[in-house]
């Protein structure tokens, strides 16, 4: 049986905006943990990664009000938390989660000399949602340049960024000081910017604000193949119309609503994107056409791929090394006369559950469409063929 050695560290005295916290290893107090990152559906935005850790607190070191506690007075909200793992005796370190503590609630057991603390976790999206852009203004930018500019203004560390080059521009924007007590969360604007070119924004397992442009999958290949023989234990195919949309509407900020209607004479299923900051109507229509290419037909999807990675060291390395939007190949043969499923899929959600001598990983994935797979060409390409698509 493969050993997966989890390590939990806390950056006491620091915040998530510090590029290089001083880390304290608290692994010996770990009882169990769970983390979840990603999104529930491909037509949604990526959400704040969350999780919890159960820590042995018999000596009171994680009690915030314990003035004689080992870590007092630094057991606070906002303490950076880093979770990593190694396999057997390997020195390869796999990042699992990077975020901050959003709560330290305790539990005490009457009649027993035992106490626990639950550390409630959130990744960097939580902080980005708290940062206010009131008073900041921005020129017309390429999407990645706007993301960079916003992160500069809120003092997000350069080391915690991983941004593709954008494929579209967003319009100039001024966030005036509001007179009604409202705010302008940085996260909301950053997600709007990524979505304005049909890209995605998420937090990586090692704490980086990660932007992937809409053609990012075309440059990748599957990092692993799973056929159910010695790897996944459960699989939940989904065959419904939850992400089927044949009419796409884009409401461009300071512009007209753009509609792409591919419904023909059939029923209309509308996907609306409200008040997006595309710079031109042409860019808005390009996004509408792209979204139709993603959602204009029903696709079989896969939820609930459950793995026990301790069964095999290779499997453990593959699963611990996975990141959101990585490509994996999924194969299965339905019982009866069902068609064999053999598709390259993109990872949309990752969940890890761990305790001593036990580790479970659960994935949600979506098949890659022909549109996402490319190939694409740029305007200065010297040769094109009939299968190339303008990105």
GUVOZA-23100 format. One record per residue (C-alpha): residue in three letters; x, y, z. Coordinates in steps of 0.25 Angstrom, whole numbers, plus 5000, padded with zeros to 4 digits. Layout:
<"ALA"; <X; Y; Z>>
...
This chain:
<"UNK"; <5000; 5000; 5000>>
<"UNK"; <5005; 5014; 4996>>
<"UNK"; <5008; 5024; 5007>>
<"UNK"; <5003; 5038; 5005>>
<"UNK"; <5009; 5047; 5015>>
<"UNK"; <5001; 5060; 5016>>
<"UNK"; <5008; 5073; 5022>>
<"UNK"; <5000; 5084; 5028>>
<"UNK"; <5007; 5098; 5031>>
<"UNK"; <5002; 5111; 5036>>
<"UNK"; <5008; 5124; 5034>>
<"UNK"; <5005; 5130; 5048>>
<"UNK"; <5007; 5145; 5048>>
<"UNK"; <5005; 5147; 5033>>
<"UNK"; <4994; 5148; 5023>>
<"UNK"; <4991; 5142; 5009>>
<"UNK"; <4997; 5155; 5003>>
<"UNK"; <5011; 5152; 5008>>
<"UNK"; <5019; 5146; 4997>>
<"UNK"; <5028; 5138; 5007>>
<"UNK"; <5022; 5134; 5020>>
<"UNK"; <5030; 5128; 5031>>
<"UNK"; <5023; 5114; 5032>>
<"UNK"; <5020; 5106; 5045>>
<"UNK"; <5018; 5091; 5043>>
<"UNK"; <5006; 5087; 5050>>
<"UNK"; <5004; 5073; 5044>>
<"UNK"; <5006; 5065; 5056>>
<"UNK"; <4993; 5071; 5061>>
<"UNK"; <4985; 5067; 5049>>
<"UNK"; <4973; 5057; 5051>>
<"UNK"; <4967; 5058; 5037>>
<"UNK"; <4964; 5068; 5026>>
<"UNK"; <4956; 5071; 5013>>
<"UNK"; <4958; 5081; 5002>>
<"UNK"; <4950; 5085; 4990>>
<"UNK"; <4953; 5094; 4978>>
<"UNK"; <4947; 5096; 4965>>
<"UNK"; <4933; 5098; 4959>>
<"UNK"; <4920; 5089; 4959>>
<"UNK"; <4917; 5092; 4944>>
<"UNK"; <4925; 5097; 4932>>
<"UNK"; <4914; 5108; 4930>>
<"UNK"; <4918; 5114; 4943>>
<"UNK"; <4930; 5122; 4949>>
<"UNK"; <4940; 5115; 4957>>
<"UNK"; <4937; 5117; 4972>>
<"UNK"; <4945; 5120; 4985>>
<"UNK"; <4953; 5107; 4989>>
<"UNK"; <4949; 5102; 5002>>
<"UNK"; <4952; 5092; 5013>>
<"UNK"; <4954; 5088; 5027>>
<"UNK"; <4964; 5082; 5036>>
<"UNK"; <4962; 5075; 5049>>
<"UNK"; <4973; 5078; 5059>>
<"UNK"; <4976; 5071; 5072>>
<"UNK"; <4975; 5083; 5082>>
<"UNK"; <4977; 5076; 5096>>
<"UNK"; <4988; 5086; 5099>>
<"UNK"; <4980; 5098; 5095>>
<"UNK"; <4990; 5103; 5085>>
<"UNK"; <4979; 5106; 5075>>
<"UNK"; <4970; 5113; 5084>>
<"UNK"; <4970; 5127; 5080>>
<"UNK"; <4967; 5133; 5094>>
<"UNK"; <4978; 5124; 5101>>
<"UNK"; <4988; 5134; 5105>>
<"UNK"; <4998; 5123; 5109>>
<"UNK"; <4996; 5116; 5096>>
<"UNK"; <5008; 5112; 5087>>
<"UNK"; <5004; 5121; 5076>>
<"UNK"; <4997; 5132; 5083>>
<"UNK"; <4994; 5143; 5079>>
<"UNK"; <4995; 5139; 5065>>
<"UNK"; <4983; 5129; 5064>>
<"UNK"; <4975; 5138; 5056>>
<"UNK"; <4966; 5139; 5044>>
<"UNK"; <4974; 5141; 5031>>
<"UNK"; <4986; 5132; 5035>>
<"UNK"; <4991; 5126; 5022>>
<"UNK"; <4990; 5111; 5022>>
<"UNK"; <4998; 5102; 5012>>
<"UNK"; <4995; 5087; 5010>>
<"UNK"; <5005; 5078; 5002>>
<"UNK"; <5007; 5063; 5001>>
<"UNK"; <5019; 5054; 4997>>
<"UNK"; <5018; 5039; 4993>>
<"UNK"; <5026; 5028; 5001>>
<"UNK"; <5040; 5033; 5002>>
<"UNK"; <5040; 5042; 4990>>
<"UNK"; <5045; 5056; 4991>>
<"UNK"; <5035; 5061; 4981>>
<"UNK"; <5025; 5071; 4988>>
<"UNK"; <5011; 5072; 4982>>
<"UNK"; <5003; 5085; 4986>>
<"UNK"; <4989; 5081; 4990>>
<"UNK"; <4983; 5095; 4996>>
<"UNK"; <4988; 5109; 4999>>
<"UNK"; <4978; 5118; 5006>>
<"UNK"; <4975; 5124; 5019>>
<"UNK"; <4968; 5121; 5032>>
<"UNK"; <4954; 5127; 5032>>
<"UNK"; <4950; 5121; 5046>>
<"UNK"; <4956; 5113; 5058>>
<"UNK"; <4944; 5107; 5065>>
<"UNK"; <4947; 5097; 5076>>
<"UNK"; <4940; 5085; 5081>>
<"UNK"; <4941; 5079; 5095>>
<"UNK"; <4937; 5066; 5100>>
<"UNK"; <4931; 5065; 5114>>
<"UNK"; <4937; 5055; 5123>>
<"UNK"; <4949; 5053; 5113>>
<"UNK"; <4963; 5059; 5113>>
<"UNK"; <4961; 5062; 5098>>
<"UNK"; <4958; 5075; 5090>>
<"UNK"; <4958; 5078; 5075>>
<"UNK"; <4959; 5090; 5067>>
<"UNK"; <4953; 5091; 5053>>
<"UNK"; <4961; 5100; 5044>>
<"UNK"; <4951; 5106; 5033>>
<"UNK"; <4959; 5109; 5020>>
<"UNK"; <4957; 5118; 5008>>
<"UNK"; <4966; 5120; 4997>>
<"UNK"; <4971; 5133; 4991>>
<"UNK"; <4957; 5136; 4984>>
<"UNK"; <4952; 5140; 4998>>
<"UNK"; <4962; 5151; 4999>>
<"UNK"; <4960; 5156; 4985>>
<"UNK"; <4945; 5157; 4988>>
<"UNK"; <4948; 5166; 5000>>
<"UNK"; <4958; 5175; 4993>>
<"UNK"; <4950; 5188; 4988>>
<"UNK"; <4954; 5195; 4975>>
<"UNK"; <4947; 5208; 4979>>
<"UNK"; <4955; 5219; 4974>>
<"UNK"; <4963; 5211; 4964>>
<"UNK"; <4962; 5214; 4949>>
<"UNK"; <4968; 5206; 4937>>
<"UNK"; <4971; 5209; 4922>>
<"UNK"; <4967; 5199; 4911>>
<"UNK"; <4974; 5186; 4914>>
<"UNK"; <4977; 5173; 4908>>
<"UNK"; <4970; 5163; 4918>>
<"UNK"; <4982; 5158; 4924>>
<"UNK"; <4988; 5172; 4926>>
<"UNK"; <4975; 5176; 4933>>
<"UNK"; <4976; 5165; 4943>>
<"UNK"; <4991; 5168; 4945>>
<"UNK"; <4987; 5183; 4948>>
<"UNK"; <4976; 5180; 4958>>
<"UNK"; <4985; 5170; 4965>>
<"UNK"; <4996; 5181; 4966>>
<"UNK"; <4986; 5191; 4972>>
<"UNK"; <4982; 5181; 4983>>
<"UNK"; <4997; 5177; 4985>>
<"UNK"; <4995; 5163; 4981>>
<"UNK"; <5009; 5156; 4981>>
<"UNK"; <5015; 5155; 4967>>
<"UNK"; <5020; 5141; 4971>>
<"UNK"; <5005; 5136; 4972>>
<"UNK"; <5001; 5139; 4958>>
<"UNK"; <5000; 5130; 4946>>
<"UNK"; <4993; 5137; 4934>>
<"UNK"; <4992; 5133; 4920>>
<"UNK"; <4993; 5144; 4909>>
<"UNK"; <4979; 5149; 4906>>
<"UNK"; <4972; 5149; 4893>>
<"UNK"; <4963; 5160; 4895>>
<"UNK"; <4962; 5174; 4900>>
<"UNK"; <4953; 5180; 4911>>
<"UNK"; <4949; 5194; 4912>>
<"UNK"; <4954; 5205; 4921>>
<"UNK"; <4947; 5205; 4934>>
<"UNK"; <4946; 5215; 4946>>
<"UNK"; <4942; 5211; 4960>>
<"UNK"; <4937; 5223; 4966>>
<"UNK"; <4936; 5224; 4981>>
<"UNK"; <4921; 5220; 4983>>
<"UNK"; <4912; 5229; 4990>>
<"UNK"; <4902; 5218; 4995>>
<"UNK"; <4911; 5210; 5003>>
<"UNK"; <4913; 5199; 4993>>
<"UNK"; <4926; 5193; 4989>>
<"UNK"; <4933; 5188; 4976>>
<"UNK"; <4939; 5174; 4979>>
<"UNK"; <4952; 5171; 4972>>
<"UNK"; <4948; 5157; 4970>>
<"UNK"; <4935; 5161; 4962>>
<"UNK"; <4943; 5169; 4953>>
<"UNK"; <4954; 5159; 4950>>
<"UNK"; <4944; 5148; 4947>>
<"UNK"; <4936; 5158; 4938>>
<"UNK"; <4950; 5161; 4930>>
<"UNK"; <4953; 5146; 4929>>
<"UNK"; <4939; 5143; 4924>>
<"UNK"; <4939; 5154; 4914>>
<"UNK"; <4948; 5146; 4905>>
<"UNK"; <4942; 5132; 4910>>
<"UNK"; <4954; 5129; 4918>>
<"UNK"; <4954; 5124; 4932>>
<"UNK"; <4960; 5129; 4945>>
<"UNK"; <4963; 5120; 4957>>
<"UNK"; <4972; 5119; 4969>>
<"UNK"; <4983; 5108; 4967>>
<"UNK"; <4987; 5098; 4978>>
<"UNK"; <4999; 5106; 4981>>
<"UNK"; <4992; 5119; 4983>>
<"UNK"; <4994; 5125; 4969>>
<"UNK"; <4983; 5134; 4962>>
<"UNK"; <4982; 5126; 4950>>
<"UNK"; <4976; 5131; 4936>>
<"UNK"; <4974; 5122; 4924>>
<"UNK"; <4970; 5128; 4911>>
<"UNK"; <4960; 5121; 4903>>
<"UNK"; <4969; 5113; 4894>>
<"UNK"; <4978; 5108; 4905>>
<"UNK"; <4973; 5094; 4904>>
<"UNK"; <4978; 5093; 4890>>
<"UNK"; <4992; 5093; 4894>>
<"UNK"; <4991; 5082; 4904>>
<"UNK"; <4990; 5067; 4904>>
<"UNK"; <4985; 5057; 4914>>
<"UNK"; <4994; 5055; 4926>>
<"UNK"; <4987; 5042; 4930>>
<"UNK"; <4977; 5031; 4925>>
<"UNK"; <4967; 5024; 4934>>
<"UNK"; <4959; 5012; 4930>>
<"UNK"; <4954; 5007; 4943>>
<"UNK"; <4962; 4994; 4943>>
<"UNK"; <4972; 4998; 4954>>
<"UNK"; <4969; 5013; 4957>>
<"UNK"; <4955; 5019; 4959>>
<"UNK"; <4945; 5012; 4967>>
<"UNK"; <4932; 5020; 4964>>
<"UNK"; <4927; 5028; 4952>>
<"UNK"; <4915; 5036; 4950>>
<"UNK"; <4912; 5039; 4935>>
<"UNK"; <4902; 5051; 4933>>
<"UNK"; <4893; 5051; 4921>>
<"UNK"; <4884; 5063; 4922>>
<"UNK"; <4882; 5077; 4916>>
<"UNK"; <4887; 5084; 4928>>
<"UNK"; <4898; 5091; 4920>>
<"UNK"; <4891; 5091; 4906>>
<"UNK"; <4889; 5105; 4901>>
<"UNK"; <4886; 5109; 4886>>
<"UNK"; <4883; 5124; 4888>>
<"UNK"; <4895; 5132; 4894>>
<"UNK"; <4892; 5146; 4899>>
<"UNK"; <4903; 5156; 4903>>
<"UNK"; <4900; 5169; 4909>>
<"UNK"; <4912; 5178; 4906>>
<"UNK"; <4915; 5189; 4916>>
<"UNK"; <4912; 5202; 4909>>
<"UNK"; <4908; 5195; 4897>>
<"UNK"; <4897; 5187; 4890>>
<"UNK"; <4892; 5173; 4894>>
<"UNK"; <4898; 5163; 4885>>
<"UNK"; <4890; 5150; 4881>>
<"UNK"; <4895; 5138; 4874>>
<"UNK"; <4883; 5129; 4871>>
<"UNK"; <4886; 5114; 4867>>
<"UNK"; <4873; 5109; 4871>>
<"UNK"; <4867; 5108; 4856>>
<"UNK"; <4853; 5103; 4857>>
<"UNK"; <4855; 5096; 4870>>
<"UNK"; <4853; 5100; 4885>>
<"UNK"; <4861; 5111; 4890>>
<"UNK"; <4870; 5110; 4902>>
<"UNK"; <4876; 5123; 4906>>
<"UNK"; <4890; 5126; 4912>>
<"UNK"; <4891; 5140; 4917>>
<"UNK"; <4904; 5148; 4920>>
<"UNK"; <4900; 5161; 4927>>
<"UNK"; <4908; 5174; 4925>>
<"UNK"; <4921; 5169; 4921>>
<"UNK"; <4933; 5178; 4919>>
<"UNK"; <4937; 5174; 4904>>
<"UNK"; <4943; 5186; 4897>>
<"UNK"; <4935; 5185; 4884>>
<"UNK"; <4922; 5178; 4879>>
<"UNK"; <4931; 5170; 4870>>
<"UNK"; <4938; 5163; 4882>>
<"UNK"; <4924; 5161; 4889>>
<"UNK"; <4919; 5154; 4877>>
<"UNK"; <4932; 5145; 4876>>
<"UNK"; <4930; 5141; 4890>>
<"UNK"; <4915; 5138; 4887>>
<"UNK"; <4919; 5129; 4876>>
<"UNK"; <4930; 5122; 4884>>
<"UNK"; <4920; 5119; 4895>>
<"UNK"; <4910; 5113; 4885>>
<"UNK"; <4921; 5104; 4881>>
<"UNK"; <4923; 5100; 4895>>
<"UNK"; <4908; 5098; 4899>>
<"UNK"; <4901; 5097; 4886>>
<"UNK"; <4899; 5082; 4887>>
<"UNK"; <4896; 5072; 4898>>
<"UNK"; <4909; 5065; 4903>>
<"UNK"; <4911; 5053; 4913>>
<"UNK"; <4918; 5058; 4925>>
<"UNK"; <4925; 5051; 4936>>
<"UNK"; <4923; 5054; 4951>>
<"UNK"; <4928; 5047; 4963>>
<"UNK"; <4940; 5040; 4959>>
<"UNK"; <4945; 5034; 4972>>
<"UNK"; <4959; 5029; 4974>>
<"UNK"; <4967; 5022; 4985>>
<"UNK"; <4981; 5027; 4981>>
<"UNK"; <4988; 5019; 4992>>
<"UNK"; <4986; 5007; 4984>>
<"UNK"; <4997; 5010; 4974>>
<"UNK"; <5009; 5020; 4975>>
<"UNK"; <5007; 5024; 4960>>
<"UNK"; <4992; 5026; 4962>>
<"UNK"; <4995; 5035; 4974>>
<"UNK"; <5006; 5043; 4967>>
<"UNK"; <4996; 5046; 4956>>
<"UNK"; <4984; 5050; 4965>>
<"UNK"; <4992; 5058; 4974>>
<"UNK"; <4999; 5065; 4962>>
<"UNK"; <4986; 5069; 4956>>
<"UNK"; <4981; 5083; 4954>>
<"UNK"; <4968; 5089; 4950>>
<"UNK"; <4967; 5090; 4935>>
<"UNK"; <4977; 5079; 4933>>
<"UNK"; <4973; 5068; 4922>>
<"UNK"; <4971; 5054; 4925>>
<"UNK"; <4966; 5042; 4917>>
<"UNK"; <4954; 5035; 4923>>
<"UNK"; <4949; 5021; 4918>>
<"UNK"; <4938; 5012; 4922>>
<"UNK"; <4929; 5002; 4916>>
<"UNK"; <4915; 5003; 4921>>
<"UNK"; <4908; 4990; 4923>>
<"UNK"; <4898; 4984; 4913>>
<"UNK"; <4899; 4990; 4899>>
<"UNK"; <4904; 5004; 4903>>
<"UNK"; <4915; 5011; 4894>>
<"UNK"; <4929; 5011; 4900>>
<"UNK"; <4933; 5025; 4905>>
<"UNK"; <4947; 5029; 4902>>
<"UNK"; <4949; 5044; 4903>>
<"UNK"; <4959; 5054; 4906>>
<"UNK"; <4953; 5062; 4918>>
<"UNK"; <4957; 5074; 4925>>
<"UNK"; <4957; 5074; 4941>>
<"UNK"; <4947; 5084; 4946>>
<"UNK"; <4947; 5080; 4961>>
<"UNK"; <4956; 5073; 4970>>
<"UNK"; <4953; 5068; 4984>>
<"UNK"; <4963; 5062; 4994>>
<"UNK"; <4959; 5055; 5007>>
<"UNK"; <4970; 5050; 5016>>
<"UNK"; <4972; 5044; 5030>>
<"UNK"; <4983; 5034; 5035>>
<"UNK"; <4984; 5022; 5025>>
<"UNK"; <4973; 5027; 5016>>
<"UNK"; <4972; 5036; 5005>>
<"UNK"; <4960; 5039; 4995>>
<"UNK"; <4961; 5047; 4982>>
<"UNK"; <4948; 5051; 4975>>
<"UNK"; <4948; 5058; 4961>>
<"UNK"; <4938; 5065; 4953>>
<"UNK"; <4941; 5066; 4938>>
<"UNK"; <4935; 5070; 4925>>
<"UNK"; <4939; 5065; 4911>>
<"UNK"; <4947; 5075; 4902>>
<"UNK"; <4939; 5080; 4890>>
<"UNK"; <4944; 5080; 4876>>
<"UNK"; <4944; 5095; 4877>>
<"UNK"; <4953; 5095; 4889>>
<"UNK"; <4963; 5085; 4883>>
<"UNK"; <4966; 5094; 4872>>
<"UNK"; <4975; 5095; 4864>>
<"UNK"; <4975; 5110; 4863>>
<"UNK"; <4982; 5121; 4855>>
<"UNK"; <4986; 5135; 4857>>
<"UNK"; <4985; 5146; 4847>>
<"UNK"; <5000; 5146; 4843>>
<"UNK"; <5000; 5131; 4841>>
<"UNK"; <5007; 5128; 4828>>
<"UNK"; <4999; 5115; 4824>>
<"UNK"; <4984; 5111; 4828>>
<"UNK"; <4976; 5099; 4825>>
<"UNK"; <4961; 5097; 4825>>
<"UNK"; <4961; 5092; 4839>>
<"UNK"; <4967; 5104; 4845>>
<"UNK"; <4959; 5113; 4854>>
<"UNK"; <4962; 5128; 4857>>
<"UNK"; <4964; 5129; 4872>>
